[in-house]
Amino acid sequence: MNKKLYSKLALTNLKKNSLMLLPYIITCIVTIALFYTMNSLVNDTALKNIPGGNFTIDVMKFGSLLFTNLSLFFLLYANSFIFKRRKKEFGLYHLLGMEKKHVRKLLRIENFLIALMTTIGGLTIGLILNQVVGIAMSITMNVPLTLKIFSIMAILKTLVTFSIIFIIIYLYNLKQLNSVRITELMKGGQIGEREPKAKYVLAVLGGILLISGYLLSFMVSDPILDLNAIIAAIVFVVAATYLLFTAVSIVLLKMLQKNESFYYNKDHFTLISTMLYRMKQNAVGLSNIAVLSTATMIVMTTTVSLYLGVNTMVNNTFQFDVSITNAAENVAEQQQLQTFIDNHKERYDVEITSLSSYRGGQFAADLTGDGKEEFFRLLPLEDFNSLTNENISLASDEVLLLKGQETADLQSITLNDQSFNVKDTVEELPIDTSLAKSIEGNWVYVVAALTGEFVQSADLENSLMMYQDINLQGESDSVNEFSHAIADEAETIGNVYIEAKSIYRETVLGTFGGLLFLGIFISVVLFAETALMIYFKQISEGHDDRHRFTIMRKVGIGDKEITQTIRRQTLIMFLAPLTVAIIHLAAIMPLVMKIIGTTAAMDHTLVVLGSALFAAFLFTIVYGVIFRFTEKNYQRIIIR
């Protein structure tokens, strides 16, 4: 055979198999476009110059690696369905005189054409998408961001990565071709499975694992310390999903089959028999779809709630607009910065609504005697009385504590083997106590007299710090600019440390803006993977079921009844994994809230629940569109 004939035959094959190949090709294009966009962001210097940009770049690098693995996995998965449907076609080539080496060459040309087509299409869309993402990131991060239109490094990485992926797919096809006999090729995808037996033990095991996984997720109190429990819960739920679909579905169908009045009904007989005949394979596919659907909705919920909860995170982390810290002996530096603030507040049209100055220090020790070291902030009693206009007195061995979960019932604390009595706990302190909710450790706030034994034991005299907390009033842009000006001035003065709420908000927006886009990218890939899995599953089974429905027509069953059977079967195939995924999402929401609350200092339950509802709603809509598209193609195969 000459080269032109191979090429012509390859093009003819692609056109003839367009029903199967078109979704695969579209998914390849979308994946390549997203991969290029992500790597273009990684290599763009514009991101490095915005607050939180370096974190966003690190996130995108991780996303690029994750994308590569996801792309390889589900493109191989989709390709396996396509190859299965084409086995008979390759068998016919053998009957026409073509040897396997000729088929291998044909596969190589087809694979090259698909790779060339999807790479060009993906890169073209990626160049456009990159600019759209740049505009969207500018809006979500609230910073000016101009991305390069063209990234040589991103293009090269995309070309290399997907060239390797397409080579792996080609080698996989060669292995499949060489591992089957000609007679098997002629049978194509018609090699079915025996009717499975009811597996009651596995069904019970699946129920136990599911309940155990849910209970473990509910019992997690600290996601950082209980990481092993989280991993175990995920493993249990995933395993239970596979076991329940494989075992419970078969048990249920067997029970319905034994009910003669129900089973021997024209509306039920065909549905139950066709689903039961290949249920083992169906169940694995449905389990895959359920797990992927759950992962997609969890990713969407987490990223959207993190982004929407930015203000909550910022307010939980900062109680004041600007906080100034410096060593007590650096009085001149603090006065110089205070002069700058007083002289420039009118220029920025900003008013100082509150200002508090106090002394103190930060230390670490096992105060509670539980064997774990706590961080603690020491506030002198004299400064406490001055800020609150109170006149509380403490004995030399007495302290006050900020009331919290660990300090509410403490009668005494220990420092350097000395015990100090807790006279009382206070509901709040007139200073920034946001560290009490820090994820970095257990912070305790202690009030003690400067002349008392606790202050001497902590050696506060040699580590005394000055703190100043300021609240500003004005337009948000003005407050932001003034905060930046204070931070810049502090940097020129030196020996003064500044924390500003608006600057932190910019950093958080940059951080979670990047996470939001990574979540969107991953969600799109998972959406595509789920859609492809559903589509090829239905198309593959459509070809397998066509001859059964042909027999049904011969025994007098009309197209209307066949169409109703197809609709019921497709509804079950679609609604079962969606229902399970939504149940999983609902069950795991308490754990998701704990993870977000711990890692992002966000306790806004309504934001997380709203994000989960949005994710479930959006996923259901997209899922429904896939359902309609797949059902029509399935019917076209069966009824034609």
C-alpha positions as CSV (number, residue, x, y, z in Angstrom):
1,M,0.0,0.0,0.0
2,N,1.3,3.4,-0.9
3,K,1.4,6.4,1.5
4,K,-1.5,8.2,-0.2
5,L,-3.8,5.2,0.3
6,Y,-2.9,5.0,4.0
7,S,-3.6,8.7,4.5
8,K,-6.9,8.5,2.5
9,L,-8.0,5.5,4.5
10,A,-7.1,7.2,7.8
11,L,-9.2,10.2,6.9
12,T,-12.1,8.0,5.8
13,N,-11.9,6.2,9.1
14,L,-11.9,9.4,11.1
15,K,-15.0,10.6,9.3
16,K,-16.8,7.3,9.5
17,N,-16.1,7.1,13.3
18,S,-17.0,10.7,13.9
19,L,-19.8,9.8,16.4
20,M,-17.2,8.3,18.7
21,L,-14.2,10.5,17.9
22,L,-15.8,14.0,18.0
23,P,-16.3,14.2,21.8
24,Y,-12.8,12.7,22.2
25,I,-11.3,15.3,19.9
26,I,-13.2,18.2,21.5
27,T,-12.1,17.1,24.9
28,C,-8.5,16.9,23.7
29,I,-8.7,20.5,22.4
30,V,-10.2,21.8,25.6
31,T,-7.6,20.0,27.7
32,I,-4.7,21.3,25.6
33,A,-6.2,24.8,25.7
34,L,-6.5,24.7,29.5
35,F,-3.0,23.2,29.9
36,Y,-1.4,25.9,27.8
37,T,-3.3,28.7,29.7
38,M,-2.2,27.3,33.0
39,N,1.5,27.0,32.0
40,S,1.3,30.5,30.4
41,L,0.3,31.9,33.8
42,V,3.1,30.0,35.5
43,N,5.7,31.6,33.1
44,D,4.2,35.1,33.1
45,T,6.2,37.6,35.1
46,A,3.1,39.8,35.6
47,L,1.8,37.4,38.3
48,K,5.0,37.7,40.3
49,N,4.5,41.4,40.8
50,I,1.1,41.2,42.5
51,P,0.3,40.3,46.2
52,G,0.0,36.5,46.5
53,G,1.3,36.1,42.9
54,N,4.1,33.7,43.9
55,F,1.6,31.5,45.7
56,T,-0.7,31.5,42.6
57,I,2.3,30.5,40.5
58,D,3.1,27.6,42.8
59,V,-0.6,26.6,42.8
60,M,-0.6,26.6,39.0
61,K,2.6,24.5,38.8
62,F,0.9,21.9,41.0
63,G,-2.2,22.2,38.8
64,S,0.0,21.7,35.7
65,L,1.3,18.4,37.1
66,L,-2.2,17.3,38.1
67,F,-3.5,18.2,34.7
68,T,-0.9,16.0,33.0
69,N,-1.9,13.0,35.1
70,L,-5.6,13.6,34.7
71,S,-5.3,14.1,30.9
72,L,-3.3,10.9,30.4
73,F,-5.8,8.9,32.6
74,F,-9.0,9.9,31.0
75,L,-7.8,10.2,27.4
76,L,-6.5,6.6,27.7
77,Y,-9.9,5.7,29.2
78,A,-11.8,7.3,26.3
79,N,-9.4,5.8,23.8
80,S,-10.0,2.3,25.2
81,F,-13.7,2.6,24.4
82,I,-13.0,3.8,20.9
83,F,-10.5,0.9,20.3
84,K,-13.0,-1.6,21.6
85,R,-15.7,-0.5,19.1
86,R,-13.2,-0.6,16.3
87,K,-11.9,-4.1,16.9
88,K,-14.3,-5.6,14.3
89,E,-13.2,-2.9,11.8
90,F,-9.6,-4.1,12.2
91,G,-10.7,-7.7,11.8
92,L,-12.3,-6.8,8.5
93,Y,-9.0,-5.2,7.4
94,H,-7.3,-8.6,8.0
95,L,-9.9,-10.4,5.9
96,L,-9.3,-7.9,3.1
97,G,-5.6,-8.8,3.1
98,M,-4.1,-6.3,5.4
99,E,-1.6,-7.6,8.0
100,K,-1.2,-6.2,11.5
101,K,1.8,-4.2,10.4
102,H,-0.4,-2.4,7.9
103,V,-3.0,-1.7,10.7
104,R,-0.3,-0.4,12.9
105,K,0.8,2.1,10.3
106,L,-2.8,3.1,9.8
107,L,-3.2,3.6,13.5
108,R,0.0,5.7,13.5
109,I,-1.4,8.0,10.8
110,E,-4.8,8.4,12.5
111,N,-3.1,9.1,15.9
112,F,-0.9,11.7,14.2
113,L,-3.8,13.4,12.5
114,I,-5.8,13.6,15.7
115,A,-2.8,14.8,17.6
116,L,-2.0,17.5,15.0
117,M,-5.7,18.6,14.8
118,T,-6.3,18.8,18.5
119,T,-2.9,20.5,19.3
120,I,-3.4,23.2,16.7
121,G,-7.0,23.7,17.9
122,G,-6.1,23.6,21.6
123,L,-3.2,26.1,21.2
124,T,-5.4,28.5,19.2
125,I,-8.1,28.5,21.7
126,G,-5.5,28.6,24.5
127,L,-4.1,31.9,23.1
128,I,-7.5,33.5,23.2
129,L,-8.4,31.9,26.6
130,N,-5.2,33.2,28.1
131,Q,-6.3,36.8,27.6
132,V,-9.8,36.1,28.9
133,V,-8.3,34.5,32.0
134,G,-6.0,37.5,32.4
135,I,-9.0,39.9,32.4
136,A,-11.0,37.7,34.8
137,M,-8.1,37.4,37.2
138,S,-7.6,41.2,37.2
139,I,-11.3,41.5,38.3
140,T,-11.3,38.7,40.9
141,M,-7.9,39.7,42.4
142,N,-8.7,43.4,42.1
143,V,-5.3,44.2,40.7
144,P,-4.2,45.4,37.2
145,L,-2.8,42.3,35.4
146,T,-1.6,42.2,31.8
147,L,-0.6,38.8,30.6
148,K,1.5,38.0,27.6
149,I,-0.4,36.9,24.5
150,F,2.3,34.4,23.4
151,S,4.4,32.2,25.7
152,I,7.1,30.2,24.0
153,M,7.9,28.1,27.1
154,A,4.2,27.3,27.6
155,I,3.8,26.2,23.9
156,L,6.9,24.0,24.1
157,K,5.8,22.4,27.3
158,T,2.3,21.8,25.9
159,L,3.7,20.3,22.7
160,V,6.1,18.0,24.6
161,T,3.6,16.9,27.2
162,F,0.8,16.1,24.7
163,S,3.2,14.5,22.2
164,I,4.2,12.1,25.0
165,I,0.5,11.5,25.9
166,F,-0.4,10.7,22.3
167,I,2.6,8.4,21.9
168,I,1.5,6.6,25.0
169,I,-2.0,6.3,23.6
170,Y,-0.6,4.9,20.3
171,L,1.6,2.4,22.1
172,Y,-1.5,1.3,24.2
173,N,-3.4,0.7,21.0
174,L,-0.5,-1.3,19.5
175,K,-0.5,-3.5,22.6
176,Q,-4.2,-4.0,22.4
177,L,-3.9,-4.9,18.7
178,N,-1.1,-7.4,19.2
179,S,-2.6,-9.0,22.3
180,V,-5.9,-10.2,20.6
181,R,-6.5,-12.9,18.0
182,I,-8.1,-12.2,14.6
183,T,-11.2,-14.1,15.7
184,E,-11.6,-11.8,18.7
185,L,-11.2,-8.8,16.4
186,M,-14.0,-10.0,14.3
187,K,-16.3,-10.3,17.3
188,G,-15.4,-6.7,18.2
189,G,-17.1,-5.4,21.4
190,Q,-19.7,-8.2,21.4
191,I,-17.8,-10.3,23.9
192,G,-20.2,-10.0,26.9
193,E,-20.1,-11.0,30.5
194,R,-22.1,-13.7,32.3
195,E,-25.0,-12.6,34.4
196,P,-23.6,-11.8,37.8
197,K,-24.6,-13.4,41.0
198,A,-26.0,-11.6,44.0
199,K,-23.2,-10.7,46.4
200,Y,-24.8,-10.2,49.7
201,V,-21.6,-10.2,51.7
202,L,-20.1,-7.4,49.5
203,A,-23.3,-5.4,49.8
204,V,-23.2,-5.5,53.6
205,L,-19.5,-4.7,53.5
206,G,-20.2,-1.7,51.3
207,G,-22.8,-0.5,53.7
208,I,-20.4,-0.8,56.7
209,L,-17.6,1.0,54.9
210,L,-20.0,3.8,53.8
211,I,-21.3,4.3,57.4
212,S,-17.7,4.1,58.8
213,G,-16.5,6.7,56.2
214,Y,-19.3,9.1,57.1
215,L,-18.7,8.7,60.8
216,L,-15.0,9.2,60.5
217,S,-15.6,12.5,58.6
218,F,-18.0,13.6,61.3
219,M,-15.6,12.8,64.1
220,V,-12.7,14.9,62.7
221,S,-12.2,17.8,65.0
222,D,-8.8,19.2,63.8
223,P,-8.2,18.5,60.1
224,I,-4.4,19.1,60.5
225,L,-4.0,16.7,63.4
226,D,-6.6,14.2,62.1
227,L,-5.2,13.9,58.6
228,N,-5.0,10.1,58.7
229,A,-8.7,9.9,59.7
230,I,-9.6,12.1,56.7
231,I,-7.6,9.9,54.3
232,A,-9.3,6.8,55.9
233,A,-12.7,8.4,55.5
234,I,-12.1,9.1,51.8
235,V,-10.8,5.6,51.1
236,F,-13.8,4.0,52.9
237,V,-16.3,6.1,51.0
238,V,-14.7,5.5,47.6
239,A,-14.4,1.7,48.3
240,A,-18.0,1.7,49.5
241,T,-19.2,3.4,46.4
242,Y,-17.7,0.7,44.2
243,L,-19.0,-2.1,46.4
244,L,-22.5,-0.7,46.7
245,F,-22.9,-0.1,43.0
246,T,-21.4,-3.6,42.2
247,A,-23.2,-5.6,44.8
248,V,-26.4,-3.7,46.0
249,S,-27.5,-3.0,42.4
250,I,-27.3,-6.6,41.5
251,V,-29.1,-7.7,44.7
252,L,-31.8,-5.2,44.0
253,L,-32.2,-6.4,40.3
254,K,-32.3,-10.0,41.4
255,M,-35.0,-9.3,43.9
256,L,-37.1,-7.5,41.3
257,Q,-36.5,-10.5,38.9
258,K,-37.8,-12.9,41.5
259,N,-41.0,-10.9,41.8
260,E,-42.8,-12.4,38.9
261,S,-45.8,-10.0,38.8
262,F,-43.3,-7.1,38.6
263,Y,-40.7,-8.7,36.4
264,Y,-43.0,-10.2,33.7
265,N,-44.3,-6.8,32.7
266,K,-43.6,-5.4,29.3
267,D,-42.5,-2.1,31.0
268,H,-40.0,-3.9,33.3
269,F,-38.9,-7.1,31.7
270,T,-36.6,-5.6,29.1
271,L,-35.2,-3.0,31.4
272,I,-34.3,-5.4,34.2
273,S,-32.9,-8.1,31.9
274,T,-30.7,-5.8,29.9
275,M,-29.3,-4.0,32.9
276,L,-28.7,-7.3,34.8
277,Y,-27.0,-9.0,31.9
278,R,-24.1,-6.5,31.9
279,M,-24.5,-5.1,35.4
280,K,-21.0,-5.8,36.6
281,Q,-19.4,-3.6,33.9
282,N,-22.2,-1.0,34.3
283,A,-21.6,-0.8,38.0
284,V,-17.9,-0.1,37.7
285,G,-18.6,2.7,35.2
286,L,-21.4,4.1,37.4
287,S,-19.0,4.0,40.4
288,N,-16.3,5.9,38.4
289,I,-18.9,8.5,37.4
290,A,-20.1,8.9,41.0
291,V,-16.6,9.3,42.4
292,L,-15.7,11.8,39.7
293,S,-18.9,13.8,40.2
294,T,-18.3,14.0,44.0
295,A,-14.7,15.2,43.4
296,T,-15.9,17.8,41.0
297,M,-18.5,19.2,43.3
298,I,-16.1,19.2,46.3
299,V,-13.5,21.1,44.3
300,M,-16.0,23.6,43.1
301,T,-17.5,24.1,46.7
302,T,-14.1,24.6,48.3
303,T,-12.6,27.0,45.7
304,V,-15.8,29.1,45.4
305,S,-16.3,29.3,49.2
306,L,-12.7,30.3,49.8
307,Y,-12.9,33.1,47.3
308,L,-16.3,34.3,48.5
309,G,-15.1,34.1,52.1
310,V,-12.2,36.5,51.7
311,N,-13.7,39.3,53.8
312,T,-14.6,36.9,56.5
313,M,-11.0,35.5,56.6
314,V,-9.5,39.0,56.6
315,N,-11.8,40.2,59.4
316,N,-11.1,37.0,61.5
317,T,-7.4,37.6,61.0
318,F,-7.2,41.4,61.6
319,Q,-9.3,43.3,64.1
320,F,-7.6,46.6,63.2
321,D,-6.8,48.3,59.9
322,V,-3.1,48.8,60.8
323,S,-1.0,47.2,63.5
324,I,2.5,48.5,64.3
325,T,5.1,46.5,66.3
326,N,8.6,47.4,67.3
327,A,11.0,46.8,70.2
328,A,10.4,49.0,73.3
329,E,13.8,50.6,73.0
330,N,13.2,51.8,69.4
331,V,11.1,54.7,70.6
332,A,12.5,57.1,67.9
333,E,11.5,54.9,65.1
334,Q,7.9,54.6,66.4
335,Q,7.7,58.3,66.9
336,Q,9.0,59.0,63.4
337,L,6.3,56.7,61.9
338,Q,3.6,58.3,64.1
339,T,4.7,61.7,62.7
340,F,4.4,60.4,59.2
341,I,0.8,59.1,59.9
342,D,-0.3,62.4,61.5
343,N,1.2,64.5,58.6
344,H,-0.2,62.4,55.8
345,K,-3.7,61.3,56.9
346,E,-5.3,64.4,55.4
347,R,-3.5,64.0,52.2
348,Y,-5.1,60.6,51.7
349,D,-8.5,61.8,53.0
350,V,-8.4,59.3,55.9
351,E,-9.4,59.7,59.5
352,I,-8.1,57.8,62.5
353,T,-11.1,56.6,64.4
354,S,-9.3,54.7,67.1
355,L,-5.7,54.3,68.3
356,S,-4.4,52.2,71.1
357,S,-0.8,51.8,72.3
358,Y,0.4,49.2,74.7
359,R,3.4,47.1,75.7
360,G,3.8,43.4,75.9
361,G,5.6,40.4,74.5
362,Q,5.1,37.0,72.8
363,F,6.5,33.8,74.3
364,A,6.1,30.0,74.1
365,A,5.7,27.6,77.1
366,D,3.6,24.7,78.4
367,L,1.2,26.9,80.4
368,T,-1.6,24.4,80.8
369,G,0.5,21.4,81.8
370,D,-0.8,19.2,79.0
371,G,2.7,18.5,77.6
372,K,2.1,20.7,74.6
373,E,3.8,24.1,74.2
374,E,1.4,27.1,73.8
375,F,2.2,30.5,72.3
376,F,1.1,33.3,74.6
377,R,0.8,37.0,74.5
378,L,1.6,38.9,77.7
379,L,-0.2,42.2,78.4
380,P,0.9,44.2,81.4
381,L,-1.9,44.9,83.9
382,E,-1.0,48.6,83.9
383,D,-1.6,48.8,80.1
384,F,-4.8,46.7,80.4
385,N,-6.2,49.2,83.0
386,S,-5.2,52.2,81.0
387,L,-6.9,50.9,77.8
388,T,-10.1,49.8,79.6
389,N,-10.3,52.6,82.2
390,E,-10.5,50.0,84.9
391,N,-8.6,49.6,88.2
392,I,-8.2,45.9,88.5
393,S,-5.5,44.7,90.9
394,L,-3.6,41.4,90.9
395,A,-1.5,39.7,93.5
396,S,2.1,38.9,92.7
397,D,1.2,35.3,91.8
398,E,-2.1,36.0,90.0
399,V,-3.0,36.5,86.3
400,L,-6.0,37.1,84.1
401,L,-6.7,35.0,81.0
402,L,-8.6,35.7,77.8
403,K,-11.5,33.3,77.9
404,G,-11.3,30.5,75.4
405,Q,-12.0,26.9,74.9
406,E,-8.8,25.8,76.6
407,T,-8.7,28.5,79.3
408,A,-12.3,28.7,80.4
409,D,-11.8,26.2,83.3
410,L,-8.2,26.7,84.2
411,Q,-7.6,27.4,87.8
412,S,-3.8,27.9,87.4
413,I,-1.0,28.0,84.8
414,T,2.6,27.0,85.0
415,L,5.7,28.9,83.8
416,N,9.3,27.8,84.4
417,D,8.1,25.3,87.1
418,Q,6.2,28.1,88.9
419,S,2.4,28.0,89.4
420,F,0.3,31.1,89.0
421,N,-3.3,31.4,90.1
422,V,-5.9,32.4,87.5
423,K,-7.9,35.1,89.3
424,D,-10.5,35.4,86.5
425,T,-11.1,35.1,82.7
426,V,-12.2,38.0,80.6
427,E,-14.5,37.8,77.6
428,E,-12.4,40.2,75.5
429,L,-9.3,42.3,75.6
430,P,-8.8,45.9,74.2
431,I,-6.0,44.6,71.9
432,D,-5.9,42.5,68.7
433,T,-6.6,38.9,69.8
434,S,-7.0,37.4,66.3
435,L,-4.1,35.1,67.1
436,A,-6.4,33.3,69.5
437,K,-8.0,31.7,66.3
438,S,-4.6,31.1,64.6
439,I,-4.0,27.8,62.9
440,E,-0.3,28.0,63.8
441,G,-0.8,27.0,67.4
442,N,-2.8,27.5,70.6
443,W,-2.5,31.1,71.6
444,V,-3.2,32.2,75.2
445,Y,-3.5,35.8,76.2
446,V,-2.2,36.6,79.7
447,V,-2.6,39.8,81.8
448,A,-0.1,40.1,84.6
449,A,1.3,43.0,86.7
450,L,4.7,44.3,85.6
451,T,6.0,43.9,89.1
452,G,4.5,40.5,89.5
453,E,6.2,37.1,89.5
454,F,4.8,36.0,86.1
455,V,6.3,38.9,84.3
456,Q,9.7,38.3,86.0
457,S,9.5,34.6,85.1
458,A,8.8,35.4,81.5
459,D,11.7,37.9,81.5
460,L,9.5,40.5,79.8
461,E,11.9,43.3,80.7
462,N,14.5,42.0,78.1
463,S,11.9,41.3,75.4
464,L,9.5,44.2,75.8
465,M,7.7,45.2,72.6
466,M,5.6,48.2,71.8
467,Y,2.3,47.7,69.9
468,Q,0.0,50.2,68.3
469,D,-3.4,49.3,66.7
470,I,-5.1,51.8,64.4
471,N,-8.5,51.9,62.8
472,L,-9.0,54.1,59.7
473,Q,-12.1,55.6,58.2
474,G,-12.4,56.7,54.5
475,E,-12.9,55.4,51.0
476,S,-11.6,51.8,50.6
477,D,-9.1,52.9,48.0
478,S,-7.9,55.7,50.2
479,V,-7.5,53.4,53.2
480,N,-5.6,50.9,51.0
481,E,-3.3,53.6,49.6
482,F,-2.6,55.0,53.1
483,S,-1.9,51.6,54.4
484,H,0.6,51.0,51.7
485,A,2.2,54.4,52.4
486,I,2.6,53.5,56.1
487,A,4.1,50.1,55.2
488,D,6.5,51.8,52.7
489,E,7.5,54.4,55.3
490,A,8.1,51.7,57.9
491,E,10.4,49.9,55.5
492,T,12.5,53.0,55.0
493,I,12.7,53.7,58.8
494,G,13.6,50.1,59.7
495,N,13.1,48.3,63.0
496,V,9.3,48.7,62.7
497,Y,6.9,45.9,61.6
498,I,3.6,46.7,59.9
499,E,0.5,44.6,59.4
500,A,-2.4,46.1,57.4
501,K,-5.8,44.6,56.8
502,S,-6.1,46.0,53.2
503,I,-2.7,44.7,52.2
504,Y,-3.5,41.3,53.7
505,R,-6.8,41.3,51.7
506,E,-4.8,41.9,48.5
507,T,-2.6,38.9,49.3
508,V,-5.6,36.7,50.1
509,L,-7.3,37.8,46.9
510,G,-4.2,36.9,45.0
511,T,-3.9,33.6,46.8
512,F,-7.5,32.5,46.5
513,G,-8.0,34.1,43.2
514,G,-5.3,31.7,41.9
515,L,-7.0,28.8,43.7
516,L,-10.3,29.8,42.2
517,F,-9.0,29.5,38.7
518,L,-7.2,26.3,39.5
519,G,-10.5,25.0,40.9
520,I,-12.3,26.1,37.7
521,F,-9.6,24.4,35.5
522,I,-9.8,21.2,37.5
523,S,-13.6,21.2,37.5
524,V,-13.6,21.6,33.8
525,V,-11.3,18.7,33.3
526,L,-13.3,16.6,35.8
527,F,-16.5,17.6,34.0
528,A,-15.0,16.6,30.7
529,E,-13.8,13.3,32.1
530,T,-17.2,12.5,33.6
531,A,-19.0,13.5,30.3
532,L,-16.6,11.4,28.2
533,M,-17.0,8.4,30.6
534,I,-20.8,8.6,30.4
535,Y,-20.8,9.2,26.7
536,F,-18.5,6.3,25.7
537,K,-20.2,4.1,28.2
538,Q,-23.6,4.6,26.7
539,I,-22.4,4.5,23.1
540,S,-20.5,1.3,23.7
541,E,-23.5,-0.3,25.4
542,G,-25.7,1.0,22.6
543,H,-23.8,-1.0,20.1
544,D,-23.9,-4.0,22.4
545,D,-27.6,-3.7,23.1
546,R,-28.7,-3.1,19.5
547,H,-28.9,-6.8,18.5
548,R,-30.9,-7.5,21.6
549,F,-33.5,-4.8,20.7
550,T,-33.5,-6.2,17.1
551,I,-34.6,-9.6,18.6
552,M,-37.3,-7.7,20.6
553,R,-38.7,-6.2,17.5
554,K,-38.9,-9.6,15.9
555,V,-41.0,-10.9,18.8
556,G,-43.5,-8.0,18.5
557,I,-42.2,-5.2,20.7
558,G,-42.7,-1.9,19.0
559,D,-40.4,1.1,18.8
560,K,-42.5,3.0,21.4
561,E,-41.9,0.4,24.0
562,I,-38.2,0.1,23.1
563,T,-37.8,3.9,23.4
564,Q,-39.5,3.9,26.8
565,T,-37.1,1.1,27.9
566,I,-34.1,3.1,26.7
567,R,-35.3,6.2,28.5
568,R,-35.8,4.3,31.8
569,Q,-32.5,2.6,31.5
570,T,-30.7,5.8,30.7
571,L,-32.4,7.7,33.6
572,I,-31.2,5.0,36.0
573,M,-27.7,5.1,34.6
574,F,-27.6,8.9,35.0
575,L,-29.6,9.5,38.2
576,A,-27.9,6.8,40.3
577,P,-24.4,8.2,40.3
578,L,-25.7,11.8,40.5
579,T,-27.8,10.9,43.5
580,V,-24.9,9.1,45.2
581,A,-22.5,12.0,44.5
582,I,-24.9,14.6,46.0
583,I,-25.4,12.4,49.1
584,H,-21.6,12.1,49.5
585,L,-21.3,15.9,49.1
586,A,-24.0,16.5,51.8
587,A,-22.3,14.0,54.2
588,I,-18.9,15.4,53.8
589,M,-19.9,19.1,54.1
590,P,-19.2,19.2,57.9
591,L,-15.6,18.1,57.2
592,V,-15.3,20.6,54.3
593,M,-16.4,23.4,56.7
594,K,-13.8,22.3,59.3
595,I,-11.0,22.2,56.7
596,I,-11.9,25.6,55.4
597,G,-12.4,27.0,58.9
598,T,-9.0,25.7,60.1
599,T,-6.8,26.3,57.0
600,A,-8.3,29.6,56.0
601,A,-9.6,31.1,59.3
602,M,-13.1,31.2,57.9
603,D,-16.2,30.3,59.9
604,H,-18.9,31.6,57.6
605,T,-21.1,28.5,57.3
606,L,-23.6,30.1,55.0
607,V,-20.9,30.9,52.4
608,V,-19.8,27.3,52.3
609,L,-23.3,25.9,52.2
610,G,-24.2,28.4,49.5
611,S,-21.2,27.4,47.5
612,A,-22.1,23.7,47.9
613,L,-25.6,24.4,46.6
614,F,-24.3,26.3,43.7
615,A,-21.8,23.5,42.8
616,A,-24.6,20.9,43.0
617,F,-27.0,23.0,41.0
618,L,-24.4,23.8,38.2
619,F,-23.2,20.2,38.1
620,T,-26.8,18.9,37.8
621,I,-27.5,21.3,34.9
622,V,-24.4,20.3,33.0
623,Y,-25.1,16.6,33.9
624,G,-28.6,17.0,32.5
625,V,-27.3,18.4,29.2
626,I,-24.9,15.4,28.9
627,F,-27.8,13.1,29.7
628,R,-30.0,14.5,26.9
629,F,-27.1,14.4,24.4
630,T,-26.2,10.8,25.3
631,E,-29.7,9.6,25.3
632,K,-30.3,10.8,21.8
633,N,-27.2,9.1,20.5
634,Y,-28.0,5.9,22.3
635,Q,-31.5,5.9,20.8
636,R,-30.0,6.6,17.3
637,I,-27.8,3.5,17.6
638,I,-30.6,1.3,18.9
639,I,-33.5,2.3,16.7
640,R,-31.7,2.8,13.4
